[in-house]
């Protein structure tokens, strides 16, 4: 069984957020924090706050797209994770 995560990352530098997809969660986080991902190399370090796992790659990509492009889904997720997001101020 394959597991495809859709991830939600907090950028420690400016408290912004990054939403993405990964086939290998550990490897993806390492690449982000080592500056190997073009879109995030200037905003490190990053911290994984939350992820959801899907059996199909297509479902994970659909979820990623919905979180990135629909404010209601993103706001709902931030609301659910309020305490986790506030831990480091």
HUQUI-V571817 format. One record per residue. N is the residue number from 1. RES is the residue in three letters. PSI is psi in whole degrees, 0 to 359 (none if undefined). BURIAL is 1 if it has 24 or more other C-alpha atoms within 12 Angstrom, else 0. Layout:
N_RES_PSI_BURIAL / N_RES_PSI_BURIAL
//
This chain:
1_UNK_131_0 / 2_UNK_147_0 / 3_UNK_127_0 / 4_UNK_112_1 / 5_UNK_144_1 / 6_UNK_124_1 / 7_UNK_156_1 / 8_UNK_117_1 / 9_UNK_138_1 / 10_UNK_131_1 / 11_UNK_114_1 / 12_UNK_329_1 / 13_UNK_316_0 / 14_UNK_13_0 / 15_UNK_24_0 / 16_UNK_182_0 / 17_UNK_154_1 / 18_UNK_134_1 / 19_UNK_134_1 / 20_UNK_182_1 / 21_UNK_145_1 / 22_UNK_143_1 / 23_UNK_335_0 / 24_UNK_104_0 / 25_UNK_311_1 / 26_UNK_314_0 / 27_UNK_320_0 / 28_UNK_316_1 / 29_UNK_319_1 / 30_UNK_316_0 / 31_UNK_318_0 / 32_UNK_311_1 / 33_UNK_345_1 / 34_UNK_1_0 / 35_UNK_23_0 / 36_UNK_0_0 / 37_UNK_118_0 / 38_UNK_314_0 / 39_UNK_344_0 / 40_UNK_5_1 / 41_UNK_336_0 / 42_UNK_4_0 / 43_UNK_28_1 / 44_UNK_160_1 / 45_UNK_163_1 / 46_UNK_151_1 / 47_UNK_128_1 / 48_UNK_123_1 / 49_UNK_323_1 / 50_UNK_147_1 / 51_UNK_155_1 / 52_UNK_141_1 / 53_UNK_140_1 / 54_UNK_148_0 / 55_UNK_334_0 / 56_UNK_143_0 / 57_UNK_321_0 / 58_UNK_317_0 / 59_UNK_319_0 / 60_UNK_319_1 / 61_UNK_325_1 / 62_UNK_316_0 / 63_UNK_316_1 / 64_UNK_313_1 / 65_UNK_318_0 / 66_UNK_319_0 / 67_UNK_323_1 / 68_UNK_327_0 / 69_UNK_354_0 / 70_UNK_110_0 / 71_UNK_324_0 / 72_UNK_316_0 / 73_UNK_318_0 / 74_UNK_316_0 / 75_UNK_320_0 / 76_UNK_317_0 / 77_UNK_315_1 / 78_UNK_322_1 / 79_UNK_317_0 / 80_UNK_330_0 / 81_UNK_17_0 / 82_UNK_308_0 / 83_UNK_320_0 / 84_UNK_323_0 / 85_UNK_336_1 / 86_UNK_352_0 / 87_UNK_322_0 / 88_UNK_8_0 / 89_UNK_none_0
//
